[in-house]
Amino acid sequence: MRTGERHEAGSGATRGDEAPPREVTATGLGPWPGEDPVEAAKIIRGELGSPHLPFLAELPDRGVGSDALGRTACLLEELAVDVQPYGWRLVDRPGKDFRRAASALATDINVLADVAGAEEKSAAEVKVQLVGPLSLAAGLHLHNGERALMDYGARRDLAASLAAGVGPYLSRVSAAVPGARLVVQVDEPDIAAVLAGTIPTSSGYRTLRAVAASEARESWRVVLDALRAAGAAEIVIAVPEIEAPFEQILAAGADGIAVPLKALTARQWEQLAGAVEADKRLWIGALDVAGNSLPRVADSVEAVWRPWRQLGLPATALSTVRVTPSAGLAGRSPAEATAVLGRITQLADGLNQLAQG
C-alpha cells in the first residue's frame, strides 16, 4: 500500500484550487464493497496516494440510503424522499429513509476526516460523487408513483434543489480534508435513455418523452455552476459509452468526461480527441473489471495507446487523462477491489512512460 505516499515529481504538493502537475493519474468511480467506511477509506487513500485521486467511497452493501441515488437525494434542499416498493419517492417532509441516508453520509465524511487527519502526508486532492440531475429525475418518483422525469417542473425543481444542496456538502468535505483540491464526479448513468425517450413509465406500457438536449445542458449548467461556487476545482460528468452525449457535456461547461473504454466507437474517439485538444480532462475506464480476472497492464495500456496514436494525438497529451476501472467495485470483495486500485495505478504508470517518451 501507499498510505500517505506523495509523488515527488513535478511541483510537489497541490492544495486548494491550484492545478496539479499534469501527468496520468488513477482514481475509482465510487462504489466500494463492504459496510465498513473506515476500512474503505484506509484502503482507498492508501492505494491512491498522490499524485492519484482518492475518493469518498459509496458503500451500497449497507442498504437503503447508502445507494448512489439515496445518497444524492439526501443532499436536496427543500425536497425530501422516502422509499416505496417501487423505489425512492419525493415526499413533503423527511422520514426515516431520508435521515438514514443523511446519517450514513455524515458518518462517511467524519471517517474521512479521521483517516486523513491521521496521515503523515495527506493527499493533495479528494473526489466525491453525486448523481446528476437527469438520472436523479429518472430515479425519483412523484406522489403518484410516476417518475419525476415525466414532469418539466419536477425536473427543473430537482436541478435547482440539487444545486442548492451541493454547497453545504462540499463545505463539509472540505472541512474534513483542509486544503485539499475538491474534484466532483457527476454520474449520469441513465442519460442515453433520458435523451432518447426510452425510460419506461411506472406501468411499463409506454415510455416517457425524451428530454431535449438543450434542457439537459441547462440542468447540468445549473448544478456545475453551484459546484464551482462551492469550491469544486474540477468537475467531470460520467456516462456509459452507449450514445454518450459528449458534445452536450462539454457545452454545459464540464471540465471533462468520464467514460468506459471498451465499447467506444471510432466516431466517439474522434469526439474525445477534440475534447483533449480543447484541454478538457478525459477519464477513461481503461481497466476492464467485468471478468473474473484483471487484464494485464500492458494490454490495458495498449487499449488506450492504440486509438490515441491512430487519431494523431501527441503522447504528451496523455497528461489530460485519468484512468479508472470500467465500472464501480461494489460487487467485488474488498481484497479484489484493492487489487483493482493497485492495477489501475500501474496502468497510469505505464501511460506516463509513453507520455514522457
ABEGO torsion letter per residue (X at the ends): XABGBBBABEAEBBBEABBBBBBBBBBBAGBBBEABAAAAAAAAAAABBOABBBBBBBBAAAEBGABAAAAAAAABBGBBBBBBAAEBBBBABBBAAAAAAAAAAAAAAAAAAAAAAABABBBABBBBBBBBAAAAAAABBBAAGBBAAABAAAAAAAAAAAAAAAAAAAAAAAAABBGBBBBBBBBBAAAAAAAAGABBBAAGABBBBBBBAAAAAAAAAAAAAAAAAAGBABBBBBBBABGBBAAAAAAAGBABBBBBAAABBAAAAAAAAAAAAAGBBBBBBABBAABABBBBAAAAAAAAAAAAAAAGBBAAAAAABBBBBABBAAABBAAAAAAAAAAAAAAAAAAAAAAAX
